[in-house]
Amino acid sequence: MPLTKVLATMEIEGFPIDKETLAKINEQYKERLTKTKDKIIQYIGHEINLNSPKQVGALLFEELGLTNPKSKKSTSTSFEVLNAMKNQHPIIELLIDYRKINKSISSYTESLPQHIFSDGKIHAMFNQALTTTGRLSMSEPNLQNISIRNEESKEIRKAFFYPNNEFYIMSFDYSQIELRMIASLANVTQLLDAFNSDVDIHTTTASVVFHVPLNEVTHDMRRKAKAVNFGIVYGISDFGLSEQLKIPRKEAKQYIEQYLSKYQGIKQFMEDIVETAKTEGYVETLFHRRRYIPELKSN
């Protein structure tokens, strides 16, 4: 209940957004969308509705004779499928770009202005008890899904600022919270020691996985170790890790096995928690908040 007052204050305060900046970004995106579509039409020599999965599917799998590497019979044109087909034809990269830009226009640059109040702010709603996982969510509009990872979303974030440098927008983040949690919950001595000694956890893991001293860990090794660290927490498979790091599946499997053999306790903890969930029908946080998982009973 005490948090409710904080969230209400945040909703009333609202978040500043500049209409003009957003309008400029919208125009830029529309131009890019037109240019991208023109390039695609140059390749294929005829008009096409790029927003129709049926027409795009016919173009890729019938007209151009490409194959879906994830399933030879499937004519899906999902983002995952297009990503896996990147090397088959230059048109794929253009289609991915078209989708990204189109999504940014429909989800943000054209829809966000509809949510701006007379004070020049967006007063979105915070949902305190909506998600099954217990995390906070947002609606009308959802500002949490404006990604920091892709260039399109980064551009949209530039429209959020206070006029006249009245305030700064600050960002706070936990440092590797998931890894700290699993180190504590699974009582993994090596991880706990690393955190308590304040050493870089991804460098430590890279040293373990690649069998090199800490001072010989390269930037690329650390990048791969970071993917392993966070991947393990979320139950990543060798296939998933190989896709993410663009490495052979056998190599990914080796990384996971070395990780689990070095950090004793994680594998057992994960197996135990799945068994508990199957038996009890739920899992619990440290403060006994339950998450029921009835799907475990399904075939």
N, C-alpha and C positions, 0 to 999 in steps of 0.2 A: 504493500500500500504506500509506503513512503516514496517509492519511485514514481508512482502515479502523478504526484504533484510536480516532480521534476519534468516528466514528459509533457504534462499540460503546459508548463511554462515554456518548454521548447516549441510546442505547437503554436502557442500564442505569439512567441517571438518571431517565428518563421525564419526562412532562409532567403537572403537577397539574391536576385538574379537580374541580369541586365538584358532587357528585351531587345535592344538594338544589336548588342553583340550576338545574341542568339539568332536574330534575323540575318545578320551577315553570314554566320556559319551555315545557316539554312540555305542561303543562296549559293554559297560555295559548294555545298554538298549536292544541290540540284544540278549544278554545272558538271560536277564530277560524274554524277549518275548518267547524265545525257552522253558525256564523252565515252564512258565505259560501255554503254549500250551501243553507241556508234561503232566502237572497235569490234564488238562481238558480231554485229551485223556485217561488217567488212569481211570478217572471217568466213561467215556462213552464206553471205550473199542473198539473204531474204529477211523479212520482218519476223519477229517472234515476241510473244508475251513472256518476258523473263520472270514474271511473278506467277506463272502457271507451272507447277511442278510437272504436270502432264506433258506440256510442250517442251520443257527443258529436258525431261527424261527421254522423249522421242528424239530430240536433237542429239543427245549424247550417245544413247545406246543403239539407236536405229540408223540415223543419218551419218554420224561420225564413227559408228561401230566400236565405241569404247566399252570397257568392261568394268563392272563394280568389283574391286578387289576383295571386298568384305563378303560378297555373296554374288556368284556369277548370274543367278537367276533374277536377283532383285534389280528393279529399275528406280530405286530410291535416289533422290538427289539431295539428301540431307547434307548439312555442313560437314559432318564426319566423313560421309562418303566422298564428297568433293575434295576434302583434304587428302584423303587416301589416294585420289586419282590425279593429284597435281602434276605428276611427271608424264601423264599420258597425252596431254594436249595443252597448248598455250591458252586456249579458251577457258580452261578450268580456273586459272588464277583470276581471270577477268570476271567470271561468274561469282567467285568468292568475294571479290571487291564489290561487285554490284550489290550482293546481299547485305554486306556489312554497311555500306552507305545507305541503302534503302531502309534498313532497320533503324539506323541512327536518325533518319528523317522522320519516319513514322512514330518511333518511340519517344524521341526527344525534341528535335528542333521544331517540329510542327505541333507536337502535343503539349509540351511544357508551357508555352505562352497561355494556353487555355486555363492553366492553374495559377496564374499570377494575379494576386489581389491588388486593390487600389494602392496599397502601400509599397508596391513594387517587390513584394516578397511571395514566396511559395509557403503556404501553411499546410504542409503534409501531415498525415496522421501517423502516429506511432502505435503499433498494435502490440500490446504487452502480453496478451495471452492467446495468441493465434496459432503460432507454429508448434508442431509436435515436438521439436527439439528444444523449445524453451528460449530460442533467441528472439531478439526484437525484430519486428518487420515494419515496413512502411507502406502506406498506400495513399492514393489520391494526391500526388503521384508517388511512385516508388523511386526515391532518389538513391537507394542503396545499390541498385543494379547498374549505375553508371560506372562502367569498368575503368580501372586505371591501366589495364594491360594493353588495350588496343588504341591506335592513334585517333580513331574517330571519337571515341568516348573522352579521350584526354582533351580533345579540342572543345567538346561540349562543356567540360568542367571550367573552361576559361570564362564562361558566362556567369559563373557564380562568384560575386565579389561585393563588398560593401563600397558604396560610392564615397568619394573624397578620402579614401584610406582611413575611414572612421574606425574600423576594427580590422584585425588580422584574422584569418581563418586558420585555426590550429588543428593539427591532426595528431592523435595519440594512438599508439598501438602496443599491444603486449609483445614482448620479445619471445618468439618461439613457444607460445603458450601450450600448444598441443604436445610438444615434445617434453616440456616440463611436467605436464599432467601425466603423461604415460610413464615418465621416469619415476614419478612419485607413486602412482597407482600400482605399477608393476614392480616397484622397488628395484630398479635396475642400477646397481652400484656404479657401473662405469659411467652411465649418463649423469647420475646424481653428482659424482665426483667432478665430472667435466663442468656441470653448471655451477657447482660450489666453488670451483677454481676460476670461474669466469673466463674459461677458454672458449674460442669459437666452436660451436657444436658441429657445424657443417665441415669445418676443417678436420676436426677430430674424427668424424665419421669417414671422411675421405681417406685419412691416414689408415683407418681400419680396413676399409674396403679395398684400397689399392696397394696395401702393404708398403707404405712409404713413410719416412719420418715426417713429423708435422711441418718442418721447415721446407720440405720438398713438395708439398701439396700445391698443385697448379690451380689457376682460376677455373679451368675446365673440370678438373677433378672435384673441386668444391661444388660447382654447379650440379654435377651428377649426384654427388652425395646429398645435396639439399633435396633433390627430387626423391631420393631413396628415403631420407629421413621423414619427409612429410607423407610420402606414398605409403610407407609401412603403417603409419598411424591410421590411415584410411583404408587399409586392407588391399593395397594395390597388388595386382598379379604380375607375373613376369611379362605377360603379353602387354599389359597396360604400361609398365615401365619401359619396355622396349619401344613402344609407340611414342611415348613422351620424350625419350632421350634419343630416338632414332638410332638405336643400336640393336644388334641381333638378340633374339629372345633368349638364347642360351647364355649370353653375357649378362642380361638383365637378371636371369634366374640365379646366376652366380653371385651377383651383388646382393640380392635379397638373402640368399643362404648365408653368406659371410656376415651380413649385418645381424641376422638372428642368432648366429652361433656366437658372435662377439658380445652382443647385448643380451645376456642371459635374462630370462624372465618375461620378455615381451611376448614371445610365441605362446608360452604357457598362459599368460594373462589373457591374451586374445581368445585362445581356445576355451578357457574357463568362462569368460564372459558370454560367449556364444551358447555354451551349455546352460548357464544360468538363465539366459533369456529364453531358451527353449523350454526349460523346466518351469520357470516362474511366469513366463509370458511377458516379462518386462525387464528393463535394466534401470539402475538407479544412479543418481549423482551422489557426490559425497554428502550433500545435504538432504538426501533421500527424496529428491524429486524424481518421479517415475516417468519412464517413457514406455508405453505398452507397444509391443510389436507382434500383433496377431498374424502378420504375414508369415511368420516362421511356421505356423501350423499348416500353411497352404502347400499343395503338391508342388 
